[in-house]
């Protein structure tokens, strides 16, 4: 994980009132997916942070907490990046 990512994870955890370990797991998951799919690596951290924020902001009930290993809830995540 790149150097500034710990600060991003801490910020997301505080912003979303979520345990930092859960945020880190989600961030690493999103980062790995983006890293594998993209040819331009400059903004992977920014996009991963946005996706984690979206996942943590999605409405959920107390009986259905965030699952760090669950598939992304929207279909956009299933589309690969264009490499034209």
MDAnalysis code that builds the backbone (N, CA, C; Angstrom):
import MDAnalysis as mda
import numpy as np

u = mda.Universe.empty(252, n_residues=84, atom_resindex=np.repeat(np.arange(84), 3), trajectory=True)
u.add_TopologyAttr("name", ["N", "CA", "C"] * 84)
u.add_TopologyAttr("resid", np.arange(1, 85))
u.add_TopologyAttr("resname", ["UNK", "UNK", "UNK", "UNK", "UNK", "UNK", "UNK", "UNK", "UNK", "UNK", "UNK", "UNK", "UNK", "UNK", "UNK", "UNK", "UNK", "UNK", "UNK", "UNK", "UNK", "UNK", "UNK", "UNK", "UNK", "UNK", "UNK", "UNK", "UNK", "UNK", "UNK", "UNK", "UNK", "UNK", "UNK", "UNK", "UNK", "UNK", "UNK", "UNK", "UNK", "UNK", "UNK", "UNK", "UNK", "UNK", "UNK", "UNK", "UNK", "UNK", "UNK", "UNK", "UNK", "UNK", "UNK", "UNK", "UNK", "UNK", "UNK", "UNK", "UNK", "UNK", "UNK", "UNK", "UNK", "UNK", "UNK", "UNK", "UNK", "UNK", "UNK", "UNK", "UNK", "UNK", "UNK", "UNK", "UNK", "UNK", "UNK", "UNK", "UNK", "UNK", "UNK", "UNK"])
u.atoms.positions = np.array([
    [0.846, -1.168, 0.000],
    [0.000, 0.000, 0.000],
    [0.898, 1.239, 0.000],
    [0.633, 2.196, -0.869],
    [1.440, 3.417, -0.939],
    [1.414, 4.218, 0.362],
    [2.384, 5.086, 0.509],
    [2.629, 5.778, 1.758],
    [1.448, 6.607, 2.267],
    [0.796, 7.399, 1.570],
    [-0.271, 8.259, 2.085],
    [-1.570, 7.558, 2.385],
    [-1.652, 6.278, 2.102],
    [-2.917, 5.574, 2.231],
    [-3.383, 5.402, 3.672],
    [-2.473, 5.335, 4.636],
    [-2.880, 5.198, 6.033],
    [-3.696, 6.410, 6.475],
    [-3.283, 7.594, 6.038],
    [-4.024, 8.808, 6.376],
    [-5.405, 8.797, 5.721],
    [-5.484, 8.310, 4.496],
    [-6.769, 8.213, 3.798],
    [-7.689, 7.252, 4.534],
    [-7.158, 6.116, 4.940],
    [-7.944, 5.112, 5.654],
    [-8.443, 5.671, 6.988],
    [-7.570, 6.347, 7.723],
    [-7.959, 6.942, 9.006],
    [-9.052, 7.994, 8.804],
    [-8.906, 8.799, 7.766],
    [-9.896, 9.830, 7.472],
    [-11.251, 9.222, 7.108],
    [-11.236, 8.202, 6.273],
    [-12.486, 7.523, 5.900],
    [-13.145, 6.881, 7.113],
    [-12.350, 6.273, 7.986],
    [-12.895, 5.637, 9.189],
    [-13.586, 6.667, 10.075],
    [-12.938, 7.811, 10.250],
    [-13.527, 8.863, 11.078],
    [-14.776, 9.446, 10.426],
    [-14.698, 9.707, 9.137],
    [-15.814, 10.311, 8.397],
    [-17.050, 9.429, 8.397],
    [-16.853, 8.118, 8.287],
    [-17.981, 7.189, 8.171],
    [-18.312, 6.487, 9.486],
    [-17.577, 6.817, 10.562],
    [-17.800, 6.203, 11.872],
    [-17.711, 4.681, 11.777],
    [-16.657, 4.213, 11.117],
    [-16.432, 2.793, 10.885],
    [-15.066, 2.417, 11.440],
    [-14.972, 1.206, 11.950],
    [-13.709, 0.720, 12.485],
    [-12.614, 0.811, 11.420],
    [-11.440, 1.259, 11.818],
    [-10.350, 1.458, 10.870],
    [-9.930, 0.151, 10.201],
    [-10.010, -0.971, 10.894],
    [-9.642, -2.261, 10.298],
    [-10.592, -2.634, 9.162],
    [-11.873, -2.326, 9.319],
    [-12.852, -2.596, 8.261],
    [-12.569, -1.709, 7.053],
    [-12.310, -0.435, 7.312],
    [-12.010, 0.501, 6.225],
    [-10.746, 0.066, 5.497],
    [-9.734, -0.356, 6.224],
    [-8.494, -0.792, 5.585],
    [-8.730, -2.010, 4.703],
    [-9.526, -2.948, 5.189],
    [-9.828, -4.145, 4.394],
    [-10.567, -3.769, 3.111],
    [-11.570, -2.896, 3.222],
    [-12.310, -2.452, 2.046],
    [-11.407, -1.704, 1.075],
    [-10.557, -0.835, 1.612],
    [-9.654, -0.040, 0.783],
    [-8.686, -0.958, 0.035],
    [-8.105, -1.919, 0.723],
    [-7.172, -2.837, 0.075],
    [-7.866, -3.659, -1.002],
    [-9.115, -4.043, -0.739],
    [-9.896, -4.793, -1.728],
    [-10.138, -3.954, -2.984],
    [-10.605, -2.723, -2.799],
    [-10.870, -1.846, -3.937],
    [-9.572, -1.511, -4.677],
    [-8.510, -1.251, -3.934],
    [-7.222, -0.920, -4.533],
    [-6.731, -2.070, -5.411],
    [-6.860, -3.300, -4.923],
    [-6.399, -4.470, -5.678],
    [-7.193, -4.640, -6.970],
    [-8.499, -4.443, -6.899],
    [-9.340, -4.564, -8.096],
    [-8.942, -3.512, -9.123],
    [-8.801, -2.283, -8.677],
    [-8.435, -1.195, -9.588],
    [-7.039, -1.392, -10.162],
    [-6.112, -1.817, -9.336],
    [-4.742, -2.035, -9.782],
    [-4.681, -3.113, -10.860],
    [-5.474, -4.148, -10.705],
    [-5.490, -5.243, -11.681],
    [-6.146, -4.827, -12.997],
    [-7.118, -3.907, -12.935],
    [-7.892, -3.548, -14.125],
    [-7.346, -2.348, -14.887],
    [-6.544, -1.525, -14.256],
    [-6.174, -0.267, -14.901],
    [-4.757, -0.288, -15.454],
    [-4.581, 0.464, -16.513],
    [-3.251, 0.604, -17.088],
    [-2.592, 1.894, -16.607],
    [-3.388, 2.875, -16.209],
    [-2.878, 4.117, -15.648],
    [-3.078, 4.038, -14.139],
    [-1.988, 4.100, -13.391],
    [-2.036, 3.828, -11.952],
    [-2.047, 5.091, -11.089],
    [-2.050, 6.275, -11.674],
    [-1.885, 7.518, -10.921],
    [-2.961, 7.792, -9.888],
    [-4.210, 7.478, -10.162],
    [-5.308, 7.879, -9.288],
    [-6.018, 6.710, -8.633],
    [-5.381, 5.570, -8.559],
    [-6.013, 4.390, -7.976],
    [-6.431, 4.654, -6.529],
    [-5.583, 5.285, -5.745],
    [-5.914, 5.569, -4.347],
    [-7.130, 6.458, -4.195],
    [-7.244, 7.458, -5.052],
    [-8.380, 8.383, -5.004],
    [-9.675, 7.644, -5.359],
    [-9.628, 6.838, -6.383],
    [-10.816, 6.099, -6.813],
    [-11.179, 5.035, -5.777],
    [-10.191, 4.358, -5.220],
    [-10.443, 3.353, -4.184],
    [-11.105, 3.996, -2.967],
    [-10.629, 5.167, -2.571],
    [-11.225, 5.879, -1.429],
    [-12.677, 6.242, -1.714],
    [-12.948, 6.710, -2.931],
    [-14.329, 7.056, -3.289],
    [-15.233, 5.833, -3.230],
    [-14.749, 4.708, -3.733],
    [-15.550, 3.481, -3.721],
    [-15.799, 2.986, -2.301],
    [-14.797, 3.084, -1.443],
    [-14.983, 2.685, -0.045],
    [-16.014, 3.591, 0.609],
    [-15.915, 4.881, 0.386],
    [-16.890, 5.832, 0.940],
    [-18.298, 5.485, 0.465],
    [-18.453, 5.150, -0.813],
    [-19.768, 4.774, -1.353],
    [-20.292, 3.523, -0.673],
    [-19.431, 2.534, -0.497],
    [-19.849, 1.279, 0.137],
    [-20.255, 1.502, 1.583],
    [-19.516, 2.343, 2.290],
    [-19.814, 2.587, 3.693],
    [-21.004, 3.529, 3.877],
    [-21.305, 4.325, 2.880],
    [-22.426, 5.263, 2.959],
    [-23.740, 4.629, 2.533],
    [-23.683, 3.480, 1.904],
    [-24.902, 2.810, 1.452],
    [-25.758, 2.454, 2.664],
    [-27.068, 2.661, 2.553],
    [-27.948, 2.317, 3.675],
    [-27.817, 0.838, 4.026],
    [-27.735, 0.571, 5.331],
    [-27.660, -0.811, 5.789],
    [-28.329, -0.909, 7.146],
    [-28.834, -2.073, 7.442],
    [-29.483, -2.281, 8.731],
    [-28.469, -2.844, 9.727],
    [-28.730, -2.735, 11.023],
    [-27.808, -3.286, 12.012],
    [-27.583, -4.788, 11.857],
    [-28.546, -5.488, 11.300],
    [-28.385, -6.930, 11.117],
    [-27.580, -7.277, 9.873],
    [-27.266, -6.268, 9.039],
    [-26.469, -6.477, 7.829],
    [-25.304, -5.489, 7.802],
    [-24.270, -5.735, 8.614],
    [-23.129, -4.819, 8.617],
    [-22.347, -4.909, 7.317],
    [-21.416, -3.996, 7.133],
    [-20.578, -3.983, 5.933],
    [-19.763, -5.263, 5.882],
    [-19.804, -5.914, 4.734],
    [-18.998, -7.118, 4.539],
    [-17.825, -6.729, 3.659],
    [-16.647, -6.796, 4.209],
    [-15.459, -6.350, 3.482],
    [-15.144, -7.219, 2.282],
    [-15.649, -8.410, 2.231],
    [-15.366, -9.303, 1.106],
    [-16.564, -9.484, 0.174],
    [-17.594, -8.670, 0.356],
    [-18.782, -8.773, -0.490],
    [-18.535, -8.112, -1.837],
    [-19.296, -8.501, -2.826],
    [-19.231, -7.874, -4.131],
    [-19.799, -6.471, -4.029],
    [-19.326, -5.579, -4.888],
    [-19.857, -4.223, -4.903],
    [-21.340, -4.272, -5.266],
    [-22.153, -3.432, -4.631],
    [-23.587, -3.495, -4.841],
    [-24.078, -2.978, -6.182],
    [-23.308, -2.177, -6.904],
    [-23.834, -1.681, -8.173],
    [-23.083, -2.302, -9.349],
    [-23.731, -2.327, -10.469],
    [-23.186, -2.988, -11.652],
    [-21.977, -2.270, -12.234],
    [-21.812, -0.992, -11.929],
    [-20.685, -0.237, -12.472],
    [-19.357, -0.894, -12.123],
    [-19.285, -1.517, -10.970],
    [-18.028, -2.128, -10.529],
    [-17.654, -3.344, -11.378],
    [-18.595, -3.918, -12.064],
    [-18.348, -5.120, -12.850],
    [-17.747, -4.807, -14.211],
    [-17.834, -3.542, -14.645],
    [-17.298, -3.180, -15.955],
    [-15.801, -2.943, -15.868],
    [-15.017, -3.545, -16.746],
    [-13.581, -3.278, -16.728],
    [-13.283, -1.881, -17.288],
    [-12.147, -1.346, -16.912],
    [-11.725, -0.058, -17.438],
    [-11.347, -0.196, -18.904],
    [-11.566, 0.868, -19.633],
    [-11.149, 0.874, -21.041],
    [-9.657, 1.119, -21.101],
    [-8.995, 0.405, -21.987],
    [-7.557, 0.585, -22.173],
    [-7.277, 0.892, -23.627],
    [-7.815, 2.015, -24.087],
    [-7.692, 2.371, -25.496],
    [-6.472, 3.092, -25.787],
])
